[in-house]
């Protein structure tokens, strides 16, 4: 009888303490949760360190690191995410296109009016508007046609890239029957360039044209030089996910 009472007493005591097991499980789960949060917070840092190590190795192997550093160009004002290939230039197609762009720029007499750079996986060719169009006009300057012919040849060599043509103006208002505002002027200029590239054999499925008017200036429109810099056409080339 006594043994039975002792056993019952023991069992009752053990049942009352089972909450400790649940509490211990909860604390373990919380610990795992915070470890997971810490791991996620350090992931981007580790990824960055890995990328920079690859950059160091690339710089040791390349004779001309300036082209690699061009691929590292990015806006300090805008937070952007880069892949490893953007840091190291390991994507050979993009690197080859970037080299061809710079080779083309250095070979033309209007080199001072052209610029190429890479950011966020995109290759951007910027051409001054004064080279392409007369003031207030959307008709291509005859002197610009050889430039476009050379550019079309480069674009044709890279059919796996889409081309977004972006037209920009300064902030001087325009109000004509053909162009009620800078929006129409920039859009029609971009479309004119698109049509010329199509006439040179570039597949229209690869091309888009967008007019931005004066809303995206590179520099303040406070001087003639600043306004001239803001009048431009940009060709944004990006690796396509589909074949044309």
For each residue, the residues with C-beta under 8 A, 3 or more apart:
1: 4 5
2: 5 6
3: 6 7
4: 1 7 8
5: 1 2 8 9
6: 2 3 9 10
7: 3 4 10 11
8: 4 5 11 12
9: 5 6 12 13
10: 6 7 13 14
11: 7 8 14 15
12: 8 9 15 16
13: 9 10 16 17
14: 10 11 17 18
15: 11 12 18
16: 12 13 19
17: 13 14 20
18: 14 15 21 22
19: 16 22 23
20: 17 23 24
21: 18 24 25
22: 18 19 25 26
23: 19 20 26 27
24: 20 21 27 28
25: 21 22 28 29
26: 22 23 29 30
27: 23 24 30 31
28: 24 25 31 32
29: 25 26 32 33
30: 26 27 33 34
31: 27 28 34 35
32: 28 29 35 36
33: 29 30 36 37
34: 30 31 37 38
35: 31 32 38 39
36: 32 33 39 40
37: 33 34 40 41
38: 34 35 41 42
39: 35 36 42 43
40: 36 37 43
41: 37 38 44
42: 38 39 45 46
43: 39 40 46 47
44: 41 47 48
45: 42 48 49
46: 42 43 49 50
47: 43 44 50 51 84
48: 44 45 51 52
49: 45 46 52 53
50: 46 47 53 54 84
51: 47 48 54 55 82 84 87 88
52: 48 49 55 56 87
53: 49 50 56 57
54: 50 51 57 58 84 87 88 90
55: 51 52 58 59 68 72 87 88
56: 52 53 59 60
57: 53 54 60 61
58: 54 55 61 62 65 68 88 89
59: 55 56 62 65 68
60: 56 57
61: 57 58
62: 58 59 65 67 68
63:
64: 67
65: 58 59 62 68 69
66: 69 70
67: 62 64 70 71 89 95 98 99 102
68: 55 58 59 62 65 71 72 88 89
69: 65 66 72 73
70: 66 67 73 98 117 118
71: 67 68 86 87 89 94 95 98 118
72: 55 68 69 86 87
73: 69 70 117 118 119
74: 78 80 82 119 120
75: 78 80 119
76:
77:
78: 74 75
79:
80: 74 75 119 120
81:
82: 51 74 86 87 120 121
83: 86 87 121
84: 47 50 51 54 87 88 90
85: 88 89 90 91 94 121
86: 71 72 82 83 89 118 120 121
87: 51 52 54 55 71 72 82 83 84
88: 51 54 55 58 68 84 85
89: 58 67 68 71 85 86 94 95 98
90: 54 84 85 95
91: 85 94 95 239
92: 95 96
93: 96 97 158 160 161 239
94: 71 85 89 91 97 98 118 121 123 239
95: 67 71 89 90 91 92 98 99
96: 92 93 99 100
97: 93 94 100 101 123 154 158 161 237
98: 67 70 71 89 94 95 101 102 116 118 123
99: 67 95 96 102 103
100: 96 97 103 104 154 157
101: 97 98 104 105 116 123 125 154
102: 67 98 99 105 106 116
103: 99 100 106 107
104: 100 101 107 108 150 151 154
105: 101 102 108 111 114 115 116
106: 102 103 111
107: 103 104 111
108: 104 105 111 114 147 150
109:
110: 113 114 128 131 147
111: 105 106 107 108 114
112:
113: 110 127 128 130 131
114: 105 108 110 111 125 126 127 128 131
115: 105 125 126
116: 98 101 102 105 123 124 125 126
117: 70 73 123 124 126
118: 70 71 73 86 94 98 121 122 123 124
119: 73 74 75 80 122 124
120: 74 80 82 86
121: 82 83 85 86 94 118 238 239
122: 118 119 236 237 238
123: 94 97 98 101 116 117 118 161 236 237 238
124: 116 117 118 119 234 235 236 237
125: 101 114 115 116 151 234 235 237
126: 114 115 116 117 232 233 234 235
127: 113 114 131 132 147 232 233 234 235
128: 110 113 114 131 132 228 229 231 232
129: 132 133 168 169 189 228 231 232 233
130: 113 133 228 231
131: 110 113 114 127 128 141 143 144 147
132: 127 128 129 140 141 144 189 193 233
133: 129 130 137 138 139 140 141 144 189
134: 137 139 141
135:
136: 174 176 179 185
137: 133 134
138: 133 178 179 185 188 189 192
139: 133 134 192
140: 132 133 144 145 148 192 193 196
141: 131 132 133 134 144 145
142: 145
143: 131 146 147
144: 131 132 133 140 141 147 148
145: 140 141 142 148 149 196
146: 143 149 150
147: 108 110 127 131 143 144 150 151
148: 140 144 145 151 152 193 196 197 200
149: 145 146 152 153 200
150: 104 108 146 147 153 154
151: 104 125 147 148 154 155 197 235
152: 148 149 155 156 197 200 201 202
153: 149 150 156 157
154: 97 100 101 104 150 151 157 158
155: 151 152 158 161 163 197 202 206 237
156: 152 153 159 201 202
157: 100 153 154
158: 93 97 154 155 161 237
159: 156 203 206 244
160: 93 239 240 243 244
161: 93 97 123 155 158 206 237 238 239 240
162: 206 207 208 237 238 240
163: 155 197 202 206 207 208 235 236 237
164: 207 208 209 210 235 236 238
165: 190 193 194 197 207 208 209 210 233 234 235 236
166: 190 210 211 212 233 234 235 236
167: 185 186 187 188 189 190 193 209 210 211 212 233
168: 129 186 212 213 214 216 217 230 231 232 233 234
169: 129 172 174 182 185 186 213 214 230 231
170: 182 214 217 221 226 227 228 230 231
171: 182 214 217 221 227 230
172: 169 182 221 227
173: 181 182
174: 136 169 179 181 182 185
175: 179 180 181
176: 136 179 180
177:
178: 138 184 188
179: 136 138 174 175 176 182 184 185 188
180: 175 176 184
181: 173 174 175 184 185 213
182: 169 170 171 172 173 174 179 185 186 213 214
183: 186 187 211 213
184: 178 179 180 181 187 188 211
185: 136 138 167 169 174 179 181 182 188 189 211 213
186: 167 168 169 182 183 189 190 211 212 213
187: 167 183 184 190 191 209 210 211
188: 138 167 178 179 184 185 191 192 211
189: 129 132 133 138 167 185 186 192 193 211 233
190: 165 166 167 186 187 193 194 209 210 211 233
191: 187 188 194 195 209 211
192: 138 139 140 188 189 195 196
193: 132 140 148 165 167 189 190 196 197 209 233
194: 165 190 191 197 198 204 207 208 209
195: 191 192 198 199
196: 140 145 148 192 193 199 200
197: 148 151 152 155 163 165 193 194 200 202 207
198: 194 195 201 202 203 204 207
199: 195 196
200: 148 149 152 196 197
201: 152 156 198
202: 152 155 156 163 197 198 206 207
203: 159 198 206 207 244
204: 194 198 207
205: 244
206: 155 159 161 162 163 202 203 240 244
207: 162 163 164 165 194 197 198 202 203 204
208: 162 163 164 165 194
209: 164 165 167 187 190 191 193 194
210: 164 165 166 167 187 190
211: 166 167 183 184 185 186 187 188 189 190 191
212: 166 167 168 186 215 216
213: 168 169 181 182 183 185 186
214: 168 169 170 171 182 217 221 230
215: 212
216: 168 212
217: 168 170 171 214 220 221 226 230
218: 229 230 232
219: 226 229 230
220: 217 223 226
221: 170 171 172 214 217 226 227 230
222: 226
223: 220 226 227
224: 227 228
225: 228 229
226: 170 217 219 220 221 222 223 229 230
227: 170 171 172 221 223 224 230 231
228: 128 129 130 170 224 225 231
229: 128 218 219 225 226 232
230: 168 169 170 171 214 217 218 219 221 226 227
231: 128 129 130 168 169 170 227 228
232: 126 127 128 129 168 218 229
233: 126 127 129 132 165 166 167 168 189 190 193
234: 124 125 126 127 165 166 168
235: 124 125 126 127 151 163 164 165 166
236: 122 123 124 163 164 165 166
237: 97 122 123 124 125 155 158 161 162 163
238: 121 122 123 161 162 164
239: 91 93 94 121 160 161
240: 160 161 162 206 243 244
241:
242:
243: 160 240
244: 159 160 203 205 206 240
